[in-house]
Amino acid sequence: MPPHRHAPSRPSVRPVGARRVVHRLLTLVAAVAVGAGLVAAPAHAAPSVDEIEAQIDKQWERLEPTIEGYNKIRAQLKVNQKKSAALQKKMAPLELQSALAMNRVGDLAARYYMEGPSQEISALLVSAKPGTLAEQLTVLDRLAAQERKQVAGVLAIRDRYNREKQKLDALIATQLKQRDEMAAKKKQIDAEIKRLTASLPKTTVKVAGCPTINGVVSSAAQTAIRVACQQVGDPYVWGATGPNSFDCSGLTQYAYKAAGIYLTHFTGAQWNEGRSVSRSEARPGDLVFFFSDLHHMGLYLGNGLMVHAPRTGKPVQVTPISYMPLAGFRRVT
């Protein structure tokens, strides 16, 4: 090619369409990444049993002072209402006495106004000596003054009682308001505790007298644990199977009977009525046996604890399983 001639240069082409495609792809990838992030973001985990128990404990810390404050106000209210009733009782004869005295003064004034001086006074004016008349008039005046004094005294006492009663009534009204406010607060906290308790997992058994027991899978075991724990404090009685006293195999029989499972009232029989479970596999609701002759047993609660009827003089209670020679576990559910 001659040196003065050059190959025609191609006009530069801007890859507008390509950039748009890349931009759209990047936007789409970002959106997918964001969406994936949103999907992959961990959801709020439900509170654990320990966390729920901690919340219940916190509510109890609020509830107990409220209960004691409620009891204090109620006790004070009872005393003040009694005082108010006593004052009211004292005021009744005073009001009657003042009313009668006022009636007497009113009758005397009305008679003198309508009839003029009585015959007795007229007789004094005609026949009595001046000295005698003056003495009689003085006596009459003193009698009237005494009547007025008596009425004034009665009214003063009544007014004093009235003032005291008004103070008491005001105090009682304040205490009634405080009592109602505390009762409302107690109701609110009770409702929160009930809500928290209801939020415990279905596999959790919570009964007064026993620790909170988690991981109770079998509904029959849940019932047996609940019933056995409700007997804590009941006396040990040899041969008793409830409902108010128990021996060791009587308690386990009673507990599982409530769950629809019948066990013989004898430790050896209950050993054979359940299937063998190793200690590592033992779970709440299993029967736990002691001594080589299996003469004692209890209901296992987990964490090395059981509820059982120990012996005469010791009521149904929760104790560690480690204080007696362990023979083994049996599962009946």
Secondary structure, 3 states (H helix, E strand, C coil): CCCCCCCCCCCCCCCHHHHHHHHHHHHHHHHHHHHHHHHHCCCCCCCCHHHHHHHHHHHHHHHHHHHHHHHHHHHHHHHHHHHHHHHHHHHHHHHHHHHHHHHHHHHHHHHHHHHCCCHHHHHHHHHCCHHHHHHHHHHHHHHHHHHHHHHHHHHHHHHHHHHHHHHHHHHHHHHHHHHHHHHHHHHHHHHHHHHHHHCCCCCCECCCCCCCECCCCCHHHHHHHHHHHHCCCCCECCCCECCCCECHHHHHHHHHHCCCCCCCCCHHHHHHHCEEECCCCCCCCCEEEECCCCCEEEEEEECCEEEECCECCECCEEEEHHHCCEEEEEECC
